[in-house]
Structure formats: C-alpha cells, structure tokens
Amino acid sequence: MSSPLRIIFAGTPEFAARPLQALIDHGIVPVAVYTQPDRPAGRGRQPLPSPVKAAAVAAGIPVEQPEKLRGNDHALAQLRAYDADLMIVIAYGLILPQSVLDAPRLGCVNVHASLLPRWRGAAPIQRAIEAGDRESGVCLMQMDAGLDTGPVISRAVVTISDDMNAGDLHDALAASGIELLLDFLPQAAPLLQQATPQPESGVTYAHKLSKDEAALHWQETADTLARRVRAFNPWPVSSFQWRDQTYRVWSADAESGTHTVPPGTVRRHKDHFSVACTQGWLSIKTLQPPGKKAMAAGDWLRGQGQALQDGEVLN
C-alpha cells in the first residue's frame, strides 16, 4: 500500500519508531522525519540517535532535529519547504506552535496512547496502570494548539490485564496505533472532516514520570504499590532500601489479609518475601540487587538475601 500524500513524520521513542517502520514497510515513505536531537545515553554518555532517527536513516529518509520549533523561523521555513500534505506526530516531545500545525495542507494528526480525554499528557500508559484502569487504548487525533485536546478521528480499546506492566501495554498500544494509521491514510481527507470533538467531562492528566517516584513507601496500600511496580516497569522501576543499598523491584503482587505489624515488616517465604503495607502485603517476586541483573526473589533469598531477617523492618 502506498500513499499519494506527502507526509512528514515527527516522533522520538520506540513507541513512534514502530509506526514509522510500519509505514515504510507498507510503501508509505515520509518525505522527511523530525525527531529530537541526539542525547547522551549509557555509561559513556555518548550522544545516541533516537529510535525514530535510526529507522529513518536506515530507510534513507531526510532527518531534521531542531532543538525547538516555537519561535524558530529557520525550522519553520525548512518544514514548509517539504510541501507536506500531512504531518503525523507520535511522542515527538516538542511543542508544535500554530504555525507548524497549519503548515501541512491537511494539518497534523497525533497517535496518543490513551482513550481521550482521559490521560492527556506525557505518561498516559504508566498513569493508566498506576490508577488501576481496566482498559486503555489509542486515539488518532487531529491536532490543535492544546495539550492532546483535538478532535478524535478513530480509537481502539485495549484491556489492561492484572499482570500487564507498562512495557506490555506499550507494545499492545503501539500495535493498535499502527492499525489506526494504516486505516486512516487511504481516506485521510474525508475522515478528518468527520473527527469528533472530545467531551469536556472525564479529563485527566498524565504527568511526566520522575525518578523520584520510584521509591516504594510501605505506608501505602499493597494494591497501590503493586500497581506502581507494574506501571514503572521498564522505567523508572520501583525500588526499596535495604542496609543502605537500593534494590529495584521488577515484579510484585498484592496479598490481602490484615496484620498488626508496622509497615515495612518483612515476612520470608520459600520463593519470595512479603513486606507489610498499611493494608495487605506486597509480595516481591523479581528484584535487582545493586550492580547485578534482575533475579527471582527466591534465588536472592538463598544467596545474598539470607541475611534478610523474618520480622525485619525496611525503611
């Protein structure tokens, strides 16, 4: 499937790289790709290209990496020179001023990883899991000057299962977003005319994730912490302190049941350990000791974790 439209694609992370690659694989090759500048990454802190840039370079597509678009006359002139019919924006990470939104003949569309108007903003996947939502989805939206406020062209619903983490949901939503895009492009102009304004009720905001949120606080409920562990996998990854060292928690379950012990109290089991919360226990299943790879909690208990005492209280 090819497209007669001249398309600019704008995106940065893996969530955007997959749709870009799908377009290329279907013969829909953008005239240009916009992505954020290379950023230092890894232990060596060497500048690395975004996943979107890597896909574009491999396909021989021109890549533009302006630091900003707002107030950048040179970047705007460059974008207009591509004479695009449509701009597809997915997790780009830069604010698009009205001048950019108006540049393509048909405007700009965005694939957003939530069922709008719920979870507008930067971290909809993680916030949906953290809040205990039973379903999420993707919306193909006509962009306007607001934050994820434009009319919705189409949507797809994805069920959030009890064991689904943010990485799992990311993959499911990326696949659904690709389907929405491929269905949209052959009839873009008429579908844009049929876009539905978002309702004014039900608006929530998915604030950007912070590393500071990773620490597990045993004064919260086990259900809350279990959801957070899933929401923060693969980043920033929940963690706790034991003997002045940070242990990352990759998977955990909430155990029901009442207790009278202080929050943070440890209960050892054969293949895992549980930590008392204000309500219930958080059962640690997979953790990562400092400087080591993630491992099953039972393996850790039989090794370094032998020193973790039953009844010990974690900070």
N, C-alpha and C positions, 0 to 999 in steps of 0.2 A: 504493500500500500504506500503510495506516495501522496504528497500534498502539493497543490498548486500555490499554497500560501508561502510567502516569505516570512519565516519565523525566526525570532530571536529567543534564545533560551537563557534564563537567568536563574542560577542556583549555586549552592556551595557544597553541602554534605552528601553523604551516601544516599539519603532519602531523595535527593534531587538527581543524583548520578544515575540511579536505576531507570527513572523515566526517560532521561536523556538517551541512555543506551537503547532503551526500547524504541524510541522514535527513530534512532539511527538504524536499528535492525529492521524496522519496517519501511525503510527508504525515505523517511522524513528527516532530512538533514537541515538543521538550522543554518541560516546564513552567518550567524555569529553566536557565540556563547559568552555570557557575562558571569563572572564569579568573583569572589573576594580575593584580594592579593594573597600570595603565598605567605604562610605563617610559620614561625619556628615551632618545631614539634620534636618529640622524642628526647632521649637523653642528651644528644648532641646539639639540640636546639637549632637544627639546620632548617632553613625555610623549605617547606614542602607544599606542593600544589594541592588544591582541594580535589576531592574525588570527581567533581564535575569537570575541573580543568583537565585532569588525567584522561577522562573519557573523550573530551573534545579534542585534545591534542592527538590522541590515538586515531581519531577519525579525520584528522586534518582540517578541523573547523577553526576559523579565526577566534581567538580568545581575547576578551577585554577584561581588565582587572582594575577599574578605578577605585580609589580609596573611598570616594563618596560620589553621589550623583546630585544631591541637593547643592545648588549654587555652583555647580561645575559646568561652566559654559562649554569648555572643550569636550567633555564627555558627552554632553547633550548633542552637540554638533556631530560628533562621531557616531552616536546612536542613530540620529536622523539620517545620516548618510547611508545606512544599511537599507533604508527604504522598506521597512518591515510592514507586513500586514498585521502581524500579531506577535505579542511578546508573552511567553509562558514563564511564569515566576514560581519557583518552588524553593522555599527555605533559602532565599538568597542572602538575607541578613543585612541588607541595606535598605534604607527608607527611599521609596520612589516618589519624587515630587510630582506634582500635577503635570509639569512639562514633559516628564518621561511617560507618564500614564497616557498622555494624549498623543505621543509621537507615532505609535503604530496605527495603521488605518482602522483596525478593529479594536484597538485598545490592548489592555493587558489582562490575562487570566492567571489565577493562582490556584494551585492544589494545596489545600490546607488540611492537616491531619486531625480534624475533629468534626463533629456534627454541629456546625454553626447554627445559632450564635453561642453555643456552649464552647468554652475553652478557646476564645480568641487569644492570640499572643504567641509567645516564643516556645513554650514547652507543653503543648496540648497532649502529647502521648503520655508523658510522665504524670501530669496532673490528673488525667482521667483515671489512671490506675490508683494513684495515691488517694483519690477521693472515693474509691470504691465503685466507680461507674460499672455497670454491667454491659454496656456497649459503647463503642466509639465508631469512628468512620472517617471518611474523607469527603470533602466538598470541593467541587470545581466552581470557582467563584470569579465573577467579573470584578476587577479591582477598582476601588475608588481611593480617595485620599485618606480614609480612616484606617484603623488597625483591624484588618480582617472583617470589614463591615459591608463589603459589596454584595450585590445580588448573587444568589446561588443558581448555577446553571444545572448542576446534577450532583447527586450524592450517592454514597454506598455505605452501608452499615456493616460493622464488624463486631462480633461478640467478643467480650473480654472474659476469658475463662479464669477459673480460680488460680491456676498455676502460670498464667501468662505474665511474663515480665516485659519491660519496656522494649527490649530488643525484639522479642517475639511480635509484639504489637506493631512495632516499626515496620517489620518485614511484611506483615499482613496488610497494613495500610498502604505501603509503597506499591504492592501488587494491585490493590484496588484502585489507587490513583492512576496507575498506568492504563488500566481498562477504561477509566473515565476519559482520559485524554484521547486515547485511540478512537473511542466512540464519538467524541466531540469534534475532532478536527475535520472530518469529511463534510460536516454541516455546521461549521463554526458560526457563520453569519446569522442564519435563522435561529440557532439555539441561543445566541447572545441576545436576540430580541425577546426571547421567552424567559430570560432569567428572572427569578423570583426574589423580591426584597426580603431580607432577613427580618424575622419578628423582633419587636422591641423587648419582649419578655424573654427570660431564660438566658440572659447574657452573663457569662463568667469569663474570667481572665486567667490565662495560664502563664504565670510569671516565670521569668527565666530561672533556670536551676542555678544553684550555688553550691560550691564545695562545702560551705558551712552547714548545709542541711544534712550532710552525710551522717553525722554523729547520732547514734541511737540513744534516746532518752528513756530510761526504764520507767519513768513516771507517767508515760503514756500507756494506752491500752495495747495489748498484744495484737489485736486486729489492725490497729493503726500502724504499728511498726512492721508487721508482715506485709502490708500493702506498700509501705515505703521501701522495703527491701526490694520488692518486685519493680517498683517504679524507678528506682535508682540503679537498676541493672540494665545496661552496662556502664552508666555514668550518672552520678559521681561515685556510686557504690557505698552502701551503708556501712558503718563501722562502729566498733566499740573499743574501749581502752581496757587493757589488762596488764598490770605490772608495768605501767608507763610506756606501753607499746600499743600501736594501733593495729587492730585486726579487722579486715574487711569481711563483710557478710554478703555472700553471693546468693544464697537461698535460705529461706526460713519459713516456718509455718506458725500460725497462731494455735495454741492449745487452750481450750476452755477449762473452766474449773476455778473454784475460789481458793484462796490461800490467805494466810495471816503473816507471811514473811515480808521483809522490806523489799521494795522494788530493787532489782539488780541481783537478788539472791540466785545462786546457781544450783541447778539440780542435774546431776550427771545421769546419763543413760548409756547403754552399751554402744549405740551407734550415733548418738548425738548428745547435746546438752541443752537444757532449757534455762531461760532467765525469767524471773518473776517480773511482771509489769503491774501497773495499778489494777488492771483486770486481765486475768489469764497469764499464760506463759508464752514467751517467744522461743520456739524450738529451732535452734541453729543447726542447719543441715550441711551447708557448704561454707567454708571460710578460707581466708587467705592470710597466713601469718606474715609478718614483716619480712620482705626480701625473698619470699617463696611463692610458689604457684598456688592457686586455689586447690583445696583438697576437701574430701569428705570429713565432716566433723568427727566421725568415729575414728578415722585414721589419725587425726590430730590428737584426739584424746589418748590414743595408745602410744603416742610419741611425746612430743613436747608438752602436750596438754595433760599429761599425767599429773602435772603439778597443780592443775586447776582443782580446787577442793570443793566437794559437795557441801553446800551451805555458804560458800564464799560469796561476798557481796561485791559486785562490779560497780565501778563509779557510774 
